[in-house]
Amino acid sequence: MWFFGSKGASGFSSRSTAEEVTHGVDGTGLTAIVTGASSGIGLETARVLALRGVHVVMAVRNTGSGAKVKEDIVKQVPGAKLDVMELDLSSMESVRKFATDYKSAGLPLNLLINNAGIMACPFILSKDNIELQFATNHLGHFLLTKLLLDTMKNTSRESKREGRIVNLSSEAHRYSYPEGVRFDKINDKSSYSSIRAYGQSKLCNLLHANELAKQLKEDGLNITANSIHPGAIMTNLGRYFNTYLAGAVGAVAKYVLKSVPQGAATTCYVALHPQVSGVTGEYFLDSNIGKALPLAKDLELAKKVWDFSTKLTDSQSGETSS
């Protein structure tokens, strides 16, 4: 691990911004989906990808906010190609509708940025009766990726360009429940911990990307799947923190927290940079390859999460045991 602000092997550091890590990279002809693109690092990711010539589809819960963000980006980046589509990752019905609408539009797909997330919220069940952080952060993205994979395969085949899937994980994957993933207790309210449930969902993002990378490699496909840690950023992701904690964090923020342009850097680096060509199944932080928890590299656990997620997303009710 390098010191905060010092450069790693890529030539970039925790201080590098999304614009800096994509400087000189031409994304013309690429199409990307960025989930949660109406605020925070999702917004900055969409803006910088558009700046580099990528056609960006902003997948957002609130299309009104999304339209306003699109307008703001176009003012900053004249000629930016952006579309806004509705997506609520906590609802499997919404994910399926988004995928159907996307395919109906006949759009190609080179880059899938699974960015959206919620953090440390109280115990709530999703519309599909699944704990909300697991449902939104992991399961919604798992289903979205599954439904759009054929589109990505076709695009990479026809364009002869590498497809890239980027899962936003977090260093919080180290702070899941002691057993890692609580397959039998996903909905157990009595032992719920908002922080550990967040860590569990972020561990699943890593395991999902690793299993996907393995499958894509075995199938000889020109598509990579990687996970990233954006860094500690004070965005509205932390809306559930109490005011005392938020104040304490704010006091040290200027010394340890990243700005939003710095927070979006690793996503944009892994999505666009030529240095990352052919690299798959890795965990990046500060625009460099990092070291995840050994559990995140557990092949058996990754397959178990994959099978568990497939079962949940295939079931009509989406219910799981509590």
Residue, then its C-alpha position, 0 to 999 in steps of 0.5 A: m500500500w502506498f501513502f495517501g497521495s503518492k503515485g502507484a505503478s500506473g503513474f496515478s494516485s489518490r489525488s488524481t482526478a477522473e479527468e487526469v486519469t483519462h487525459g488523451v484517451d478517446g472514447t468516441g464510438l463507445t456506449a456506456i451505462v452508468t447507474g446512479a449517474s445523477s449525483g456524486i461520483g456517478l455524475e462525475t463519471a458520466r460527465v468525464l466519460a461524455l467529455r472523452g466522447v463516450h455516449v453515456v446512458m444515465a440510469v437513474r431512479n429520478t428521471g427529473s433530476g437526471a434530465k437536469v444533470k444531463e442539461d448541466i453536463v451538456k452546458q459544460v461539455p457541448g456535443a456530449k451524448l447523453d440519454v436518461m433512463e429510469l432504473d430503480l435497482s432495489s426493484m427487480e421489475s424496474v431492472r427488467k424493464f430497464a433492460t428490455d427498454y435498452k435492448s428495444a432501443g437497439l443501443p450497443l453496450n461497451l461499458l457497464i458501470n455498476n455505480a449506484g448504491i446506498m450505505a448504512c441505512p436502517f433495516i428496510l425490505s425492498k419491493d421484492n422483500i430483500e434487505l435493501q442494501f443487499a438488494t440495491n447494491h448487489l442483487g440489482h446490479f447482478l440482475l442488470t449485468k445478467l440481462l445486458l450481457d448478451t448485448m455486451k457480447n454482441t457489441s464486443r464481437e461486432s466492434k472488435r473492442e473490449g467490453r468492460i464491466v466495473n463494479l463499485s465495491s469498497e474497502a468496507h468489504r473488509y467489514s462484513y459479518p464474520e461469516g462473510v455472506r449470511f446466505d440464511k440470514i439476509n433478512d434477519k432483522s434481529s441481528y442486522s447491522s447497517i455497517r456490516a450489511y453494507g460491507q456484505s453488499k460490497l463483498c458481494n460486488l467483488l465476488h460477483a465481478n470475480e466470478l463473472a471475470k472467470q466465466l467470461k475468460e473461460d468463454g473466450l470473450n473480449i469482456t473484462a470485469n473488475s471491482i474498484h474502491p472509489g475512496a472515502i468521499m463525503t457524498n450523499l451516500g452517507r445520508y444515514f449517518n447521524t449529524y454528530l458523526a457527519g460533523a466529526v468526519g467533516a472536521v478531518a475531511k480536507y485531510v483524508l477524504k477525496s473530492v468527487p473528481q478524485g472519487a470518480a478517478t478509479t472508475c474512469y481509469v478502469a473503464l477507459h484507460p489502455q493500461v487496463s486492457g485485458v486486465t480482469g478479476e482485479y480490485f483497483l483503488d487509487s487507479n492502481i491494482g489493490k489487494a482485496l480481502p482473501l475472502a473476496k478471492d474465494l472461488e467457492l464463495a464467489k460461485k455460491v454467491w452467484d448461484f444464490s443471486t441467480k436463484l433470488t433473481d429467477s424466483q417470481s416472488g424474490e423472497t428469501s428465508s430470514 
